């Protein structure tokens, strides 16, 4: 059953890809949400850690909200994703193999995330308008997810957790650049929706695989 659900989720993700740069629609919202919601169902059916299923469900909720593309839905979507990241943080730190001392075993990665957070906040603060507060709250939460994943050993299926978390951060950074930094006619906008979706959806699948 889980194999069928996994391929159904992949089919939804693939079907959503060409729709990612298009205006909001019911079909677009359904495909985007189902792609991650089905991963949450897999986590529940396979008796994966509850925090994994919770994180995926919260992110699927965020997908549904962000797909509407209004400022109010964007703020609500940020809240849902922040909850998802907090669930991932709790998952990483509570896993039986977790060792918080490992966080400092990759100083280059650790400090790169800290610097990235400072630069991102500096760039977005004057451009986020009414969304400034939720954006500034969200930045340390997602970077916290990227830092706490270092507490997991890179062995077995858990080796997928770090690249998946890194891809998640990359997708959010591109989304932030697209929404707040890139001019409406910038050529990069031709590819950013596809990059965001491929990185984000790959991240969620990778995190599911890491903890099943």
C-alpha positions as CSV (number, residue, x, y, z in Angstrom):
1,X,0.0,0.0,0.0
2,X,2.7,2.4,0.9
3,X,4.5,1.8,-2.4
4,X,1.2,2.7,-4.3
5,X,0.9,5.9,-2.1
6,X,4.5,6.8,-2.8
7,X,4.1,6.6,-6.5
8,X,0.8,8.4,-6.4
9,X,2.4,11.2,-4.5
10,X,5.2,11.3,-7.0
11,X,2.7,11.5,-9.8
12,X,1.0,14.5,-8.2
13,X,4.4,16.1,-7.8
14,X,5.2,15.6,-11.4
15,X,1.8,16.8,-12.6
16,X,2.2,19.9,-10.5
17,X,5.6,20.8,-11.9
18,X,4.4,22.4,-15.2
19,X,1.7,24.2,-13.2
20,X,4.1,25.7,-10.7
21,X,4.6,29.1,-12.5
22,X,0.9,29.4,-13.4
23,X,-1.7,31.5,-11.6
24,X,-3.6,30.0,-8.6
25,X,-6.2,27.4,-9.5
26,X,-8.1,24.5,-7.8
27,X,-6.2,21.9,-9.7
28,X,-2.8,23.5,-8.9
29,X,-3.7,23.6,-5.1
30,X,-5.0,20.0,-5.1
31,X,-1.9,18.6,-6.8
32,X,0.6,20.6,-4.7
33,X,-1.1,19.7,-1.4
34,X,-1.7,16.0,-2.2
35,X,1.9,15.5,-3.2
36,X,3.1,16.1,0.4
37,X,-0.1,15.1,2.2
38,X,0.2,11.6,0.7
39,X,3.8,11.4,2.2
40,X,2.2,12.1,5.6
41,X,-0.2,9.3,5.1
42,X,2.7,7.0,4.3
43,X,4.4,8.0,7.5
44,X,1.2,7.2,9.5
45,X,0.6,3.9,7.7
46,X,4.2,2.8,8.2
47,X,4.2,3.7,11.9
48,X,7.0,6.2,11.3
49,X,7.7,8.7,14.1
50,X,4.7,10.8,14.8
51,X,6.7,14.0,14.5
52,X,7.6,13.1,10.9
53,X,3.9,12.7,10.0
54,X,3.1,16.0,11.9
55,X,5.8,17.9,10.0
56,X,4.6,16.6,6.7
57,X,0.9,17.4,7.5
58,X,1.8,20.9,8.6
59,X,3.9,21.5,5.4
60,X,1.0,20.1,3.3
61,X,-1.2,22.7,5.0
62,X,1.4,25.3,4.2
63,X,1.3,24.2,0.5
64,X,-2.4,24.6,0.3
65,X,-2.2,28.1,1.8
66,X,0.7,29.3,-0.3
67,X,-0.9,28.0,-3.5
68,X,-3.6,30.7,-3.2
69,X,-1.0,33.4,-3.6
70,X,-2.5,36.2,-1.5
71,X,-0.7,38.1,1.3
72,X,-3.1,36.6,4.0
73,X,-2.6,33.1,2.7
74,X,1.1,33.7,2.5
75,X,1.3,34.7,6.2
76,X,-0.8,31.7,7.2
77,X,1.4,29.5,5.0
78,X,4.5,30.7,6.7
79,X,2.9,29.9,10.1
80,X,2.1,26.3,8.9
81,X,5.6,25.8,7.6
82,X,7.2,27.3,10.7
83,X,5.2,24.6,12.7
84,X,6.5,22.0,10.3
85,X,10.1,23.0,10.8
86,X,9.6,23.0,14.5
87,X,8.3,19.5,14.3
88,X,11.3,18.5,12.2
89,X,13.6,20.1,14.8
90,X,11.9,18.1,17.6
91,X,12.2,15.0,15.4
92,X,15.9,15.4,14.8
93,X,16.7,16.1,18.5
94,X,14.5,13.3,19.9
95,X,15.6,10.5,17.5
96,X,17.3,7.7,19.4
97,X,20.5,8.1,17.3
98,X,20.6,11.9,17.8
99,X,23.7,13.4,19.4
100,X,23.6,17.2,19.8
101,X,27.4,17.3,20.1
102,X,27.6,16.3,16.5
103,X,26.1,19.7,15.6
104,X,29.5,21.3,16.0
105,X,31.3,18.6,14.0
106,X,30.7,20.5,10.8
107,X,31.7,24.1,11.7
108,X,31.8,25.3,8.1
109,X,28.2,24.2,7.5
110,X,27.1,25.5,10.9
111,X,28.6,29.0,10.5
112,X,27.6,29.2,6.9
113,X,24.0,28.9,8.0
114,X,24.4,31.6,10.7
115,X,25.9,34.0,8.1
116,X,23.2,33.0,5.6
117,X,20.6,33.9,8.1
118,X,22.1,37.3,8.9
119,X,22.4,38.2,5.2
120,X,18.9,36.9,4.4
121,X,17.4,39.0,7.2
122,X,19.3,42.0,6.1
123,X,18.2,41.8,2.5
124,X,14.5,40.9,3.2
125,X,13.8,43.3,6.1
126,X,13.5,46.5,4.1
127,X,11.5,44.7,1.3
128,X,9.0,42.5,3.1
129,X,6.6,45.3,4.1
130,X,3.7,44.0,6.2
131,X,5.2,40.5,6.0
132,X,8.4,41.6,7.8
133,X,7.6,40.2,11.2
134,X,6.6,36.7,10.1
135,X,9.5,36.5,7.7
136,X,12.0,37.5,10.4
137,X,10.5,34.9,12.7
138,X,10.6,32.2,10.0
139,X,14.3,32.7,9.1
140,X,15.8,31.4,12.4
141,X,13.3,28.6,12.6
142,X,14.2,27.1,9.2
143,X,17.9,27.7,9.9
144,X,17.4,25.9,13.2
145,X,16.1,23.0,11.3
146,X,19.2,23.0,9.1
147,X,21.4,23.2,12.2
148,X,19.7,20.5,14.4
149,X,19.8,18.0,11.5
150,X,23.5,17.9,12.2
151,X,22.8,16.0,15.4
152,X,21.9,12.9,13.3
153,X,24.6,10.5,12.3
154,X,25.2,10.1,8.6
155,X,24.6,6.4,8.5
156,X,21.9,4.2,7.1
157,X,18.8,5.9,5.9
158,X,19.6,8.9,8.2
159,X,22.3,9.9,5.7
160,X,19.4,11.4,3.6
161,X,18.4,13.8,6.3
162,X,21.2,16.4,5.9
163,X,20.9,16.8,2.1
164,X,17.1,16.9,2.4
165,X,17.2,19.6,5.0
166,X,19.7,21.6,2.9
167,X,17.5,21.3,-0.2
168,X,14.5,22.5,2.0
169,X,16.5,25.6,3.0
170,X,17.6,26.2,-0.6
171,X,14.0,26.1,-1.8
172,X,12.9,28.6,0.8
173,X,15.7,31.0,-0.1
174,X,14.8,30.9,-3.8
175,X,11.1,31.5,-2.8
176,X,12.1,34.5,-0.7
177,X,14.2,35.9,-3.5
178,X,11.4,35.4,-6.0
179,X,8.8,37.1,-3.8
180,X,10.8,39.9,-2.3
181,X,14.0,40.6,-4.3
182,X,13.5,39.7,-8.0
183,X,11.8,42.4,-10.3
184,X,8.6,41.1,-12.0
185,X,10.3,40.9,-15.4
186,X,13.6,39.3,-14.2
187,X,14.7,36.4,-16.4
188,X,15.4,34.2,-13.4
189,X,11.6,34.0,-12.8
190,X,11.5,31.7,-15.8
191,X,13.1,28.9,-13.8
192,X,12.6,29.8,-10.1
193,X,9.2,28.1,-9.8
194,X,10.6,24.8,-11.1
195,X,13.7,25.0,-8.9
196,X,11.6,25.8,-5.8
197,X,9.3,22.8,-6.4
198,X,12.0,20.3,-7.3
199,X,14.1,21.2,-4.3
200,X,11.2,21.3,-1.8
201,X,9.5,18.2,-3.0
202,X,12.8,16.3,-3.1
203,X,13.5,17.5,0.5
204,X,10.2,16.2,1.8
205,X,10.7,12.8,0.1
206,X,14.2,12.6,1.4
207,X,13.1,13.3,4.9
208,X,10.4,10.6,4.7
209,X,13.0,8.1,3.4
210,X,15.4,9.0,6.2
211,X,13.0,8.2,9.0
212,X,10.9,5.3,7.7
